[in-house]
Amino acid sequence: MTTFAIAGRLTVNRLGYGTGQLTGFGYWGERLPPEDAVAVLRRAVERGATLIDTADNYGPDLAEELVARALHPYGDGLVLATKGGVIRTGPNVWHIDGRPASLRARCEASLRRLRVETVDLYQLHRIDPEVPLADQLGTLAELRTEGKIRHIGLDTVTPEELAEAMTITEIASVQNRYNLLDRDSEPVLELCEARGLAFLPWFPLGNGKLTAAEGSPLAEVAARHGATPNQVALAWLLHRSPVLLPTPGTGSLAHLEENMDAAALRLTDQDMEALAGAAA
């Protein structure tokens, strides 16, 4: 399956593009010349990415502005996902803020930067432990009723938190850390499969930590296919579950081409069995 319908309505190609590396998670301000970032975004769409994942604190604000600069007016079938609820006040300084007034203000600011009246998927970037979950999700549900959000997603949750959230409002997606070497979120993935929710794995390439030492299962599979280890790691996600929608990020056109080529890589049962123990 090469596509997935988020909430049964928004059909996207399963291999998308994430904007975190355009600005850098730890950077404050521009990481790349804006024209380079624009070129990468446009090429991602040319290569078939129909899901663009961003957040208001990437930059902060800059990633959303770059998305609009590169892609607005948005083509039919392009799905934009952004996030709110984590505020940056300096390099590597992050604050969770799920207060209703703050969430509303952050969402409306994202709409302005993205130049849209409605964002397709708005994700609560982190659950604020100081604010009742019902208040946080209730605010997003209100924004959805007002037509400012099409669907609601969650980022970095436990199975219990996801189950609770689904009793409060309709949830379309989850974004947890998950990759070939880090599978701690398997229980969340299983719940997403059972409920038909999209699972957007962040750090799908382990934030550059995936290695393929000679003789490792990843290296062996890559060699069999004439592929790179990163391509095999992305292909593994696409084969692992039909609800997985990896959105690898990069600021390099060459790396982008490498990532997008992974969509055509077909792993065998033998490959998948060999990779099953890679995390160990």
Salt bridges, closest charged atoms under 4 A:
GLU46 OE1 - ARG43 NH1 3.15
ASP53 OD2 - LYS83 NZ 2.91
ASP56 OD2 - ARG106 NE 3.13
ASP61 OD1 - ARG106 NH2 3.97
ASP61 OD1 - ARG113 NH1 3.35
GLU64 OE1 - ARG113 NE 2.65
ASP97 OD2 - ARG99 NH2 2.75
GLU108 OE2 - ARG104 NH1 3.52
GLU108 OE2 - LYS148 NZ 2.63
ASP120 OD1 - ARG150 NH1 2.43
GLU142 OE1 - ARG104 NH2 3.57
GLU146 OE2 - ARG104 NH2 2.88
GLU146 OE1 - LYS148 NZ 3.62
ASP155 OD2 - HIS125 NE2 3.83
ASP155 OD1 - ARG126 NH1 2.91
GLU170 OE2 - ARG9 NH1 3.53
ASP182 OD2 - ARG177 NE 2.73
GLU186 OE1 - ARG240 NH2 2.69
GLU193 OE2 - ARG240 NH1 3.73
GLU257 OE2 - ARG43 NE 2.53
GLU257 OE1 - ARG47 NH1 2.44
ASP261 OD1 - ARG47 NH2 2.73
ASP271 OD1 - ARG224 NH2 2.80
ASP271 OD2 - HIS225 NE2 2.55
